[in-house]
Amino acid sequence: MALMWASFVLLTLIALLFVVVPFFKRERIQRLDHNANSELIRIYYQRLDELKDDLENQRIDAQMHDEAVVEQKRRLLNELSPEKALNSKGNNRIFALTGAGFLIVLTAIFYGYTGSQQQIKGWHDAMSNLKSYGERAVMQNGEPLTANELQAFALALRTKLDQSGDDEVAWMLLGRVAMSLNEFDMAKQSFDKVLKMNPDNKQVLISYSQVLLMEGNDANMSQAATMLSKVLKAEPTNIDAISLLALIAYERKDWLQAKTAFEVLLASMEQNDPRYSMIAERIAEIDAHLNNEQVTNTELADASNSEISITVDLDPALADSQPQNGTLFVFAKAASGPQMPLAVVKMTEYSFPLTVTLSDANAMVDGLNLSSVEQIILTARLSKDATVVTSSGELEGKSDVLERANVKEYSLLINELIP
């Protein structure tokens, strides 16, 4: 601080020298010019005396005398100027003092508007209030810190760390203040400092995990989960760690782990706790997700059970009867009921033998699929016009009535020429 003010005074003195010195230098020049002018005036009067003497001795007439006097006056005026003739010794001193005063006033006004005196004052206030800020933030004594006070608290903590060196508690406080200000980079840097000094600091591991969760993304969640697991390994009943781990599992849609963690939290609370109902609702929501997954898994299992692998071959006796540029349809229909195909596979490029799979994914209408019937008939048809409607000259092969649940594989032979 003292160095700053000393530098300020030195710069002001240098600026004053630039303002004052030119005035005194000009004064000296003007004084020298005044002496030279005096000599010119003396010579002028001397020349006038000589002209007068020439006139009296009749060496020149009156007209020549008058003309010579005019010429001497003109020459003197040309050699002298009003600026050179002015002796402003006293005035220059006034100008120098006025310029110096103007410079000082201008500097003061400029610094008042653009200087950092308010920031410096704020810094001094922050340092003097460091203890009270700490008591209000940590001990919860008095009113909570405002955003401006948090900024001042962070400034004071950084100053203390710069002056006193690394301090585990100060770095931890700075990290938490940075979290409150949403300065996540500063918070992580502060917590990193603490963990270098004490890798097992559970409070910092939990706070660091909170920062990572606020930032989001999968990489941060994995890092946060690792930190929380370390805390729970040392302290299995740490409620803060369990709560954060529950949130991570919920964000990852790991419903079983999330439900387990939330149930542990719920068991540790009284029913009049305002968080109790919120966590109970979250558990109910997770149960709904789990039920939906069970239904989906059941549907997928049913769909898997409805898959039928069909090997299709052509009777050699009908090889020459294949339609040109034909289309192969392999489909399943209900043995009784709607004649709409339950599942269809269409192929324009094929060679026999070949294998296709029919399943609910090949259904033509929602709700009308292989899983919806018990008995089916499988058909393979070589069509001439790329439609499933039967036409004369097409080739076809059909199965007997089959129990859909018992059929996983089937061999189908195209052995009939449609008349």
Rosetta blueprint (number, residue, H / E / L):
1 M L
2 A H
3 L H
4 M H
5 W H
6 A H
7 S H
8 F H
9 V H
10 L H
11 L H
12 T H
13 L H
14 I H
15 A H
16 L H
17 L H
18 F H
19 V H
20 V H
21 V H
22 P H
23 F H
24 F H
25 K H
26 R H
27 E H
28 R H
29 I H
30 Q H
31 R H
32 L H
33 D H
34 H H
35 N H
36 A H
37 N H
38 S H
39 E H
40 L H
41 I H
42 R H
43 I H
44 Y H
45 Y H
46 Q H
47 R H
48 L H
49 D H
50 E H
51 L H
52 K H
53 D H
54 D H
55 L H
56 E H
57 N L
58 Q L
59 R L
60 I L
61 D L
62 A H
63 Q H
64 M H
65 H H
66 D H
67 E H
68 A H
69 V H
70 V H
71 E H
72 Q H
73 K H
74 R H
75 R H
76 L H
77 L H
78 N H
79 E H
80 L L
81 S L
82 P H
83 E H
84 K H
85 A H
86 L L
87 N L
88 S L
89 K H
90 G H
91 N H
92 N H
93 R H
94 I H
95 F H
96 A H
97 L H
98 T H
99 G H
100 A H
101 G H
102 F H
103 L H
104 I H
105 V H
106 L H
107 T H
108 A H
109 I H
110 F H
111 Y H
112 G H
113 Y H
114 T H
115 G L
116 S L
117 Q H
118 Q H
119 Q H
120 I H
121 K H
122 G H
123 W H
124 H H
125 D H
126 A H
127 M H
128 S H
129 N L
130 L H
131 K H
132 S H
133 Y H
134 G H
135 E H
136 R H
137 A H
138 V H
139 M L
140 Q L
141 N L
142 G L
143 E L
144 P L
145 L L
146 T L
147 A H
148 N H
149 E H
150 L H
151 Q H
152 A H
153 F H
154 A H
155 L H
156 A H
157 L H
158 R H
159 T H
160 K H
161 L H
162 D H
163 Q H
164 S H
165 G L
166 D L
167 D L
168 E H
169 V H
170 A H
171 W H
172 M H
173 L H
174 L H
175 G H
176 R H
177 V H
178 A H
179 M H
180 S H
181 L L
182 N L
183 E L
184 F H
185 D H
186 M H
187 A H
188 K H
189 Q H
190 S H
191 F H
192 D H
193 K H
194 V H
195 L H
196 K H
197 M H
198 N L
199 P L
200 D L
201 N L
202 K H
203 Q H
204 V H
205 L H
206 I H
207 S H
208 Y H
209 S H
210 Q H
211 V H
212 L H
213 L H
214 M H
215 E H
216 G L
217 N L
218 D H
219 A H
220 N H
221 M H
222 S H
223 Q H
224 A H
225 A H
226 T H
227 M H
228 L H
229 S H
230 K H
231 V H
232 L H
233 K H
234 A H
235 E L
236 P L
237 T L
238 N L
239 I H
240 D H
241 A H
242 I H
243 S H
244 L H
245 L H
246 A H
247 L H
248 I H
249 A H
250 Y H
251 E H
252 R L
253 K L
254 D L
255 W H
256 L H
257 Q H
258 A H
259 K H
260 T H
261 A H
262 F H
263 E H
264 V H
265 L H
266 L H
267 A H
268 S L
269 M L
270 E L
271 Q L
272 N L
273 D L
274 P H
275 R H
276 Y H
277 S H
278 M H
279 I H
280 A H
281 E H
282 R H
283 I H
284 A H
285 E H
286 I H
287 D H
288 A H
289 H H
290 L H
291 N H
292 N H
293 E H
294 Q H
295 V H
296 T H
297 N H
298 T H
299 E H
300 L H
301 A H
302 D H
303 A H
304 S H
305 N H
306 S L
307 E L
308 I E
309 S E
310 I E
311 T E
312 V E
313 D E
314 L E
315 D L
316 P H
317 A H
318 L H
319 A H
320 D H
321 S H
322 Q L
323 P L
324 Q L
325 N L
326 G L
327 T E
328 L E
329 F E
330 V E
331 F E
332 A E
333 K E
334 A E
335 A L
336 S L
337 G L
338 P L
339 Q L
340 M L
341 P L
342 L L
343 A E
344 V E
345 V E
346 K E
347 M E
348 T L
349 E L
350 Y L
351 S L
352 F L
353 P L
354 L E
355 T E
356 V E
357 T E
358 L E
359 S L
360 D H
361 A H
362 N H
363 A L
364 M L
365 V E
366 D L
367 G L
368 L E
369 N L
370 L H
371 S H
372 S H
373 V L
374 E L
375 Q E
376 I E
377 I E
378 L E
379 T E
380 A E
381 R E
382 L E
383 S E
384 K L
385 D L
386 A L
387 T L
388 V L
389 V L
390 T L
391 S L
392 S L
393 G L
394 E L
395 L E
396 E E
397 G E
398 K E
399 S L
400 D L
401 V L
402 L E
403 E E
404 R H
405 A H
406 N H
407 V L
408 K L
409 E E
410 Y E
411 S E
412 L E
413 L E
414 I E
415 N L
416 E E
417 L E
418 I L
419 P L
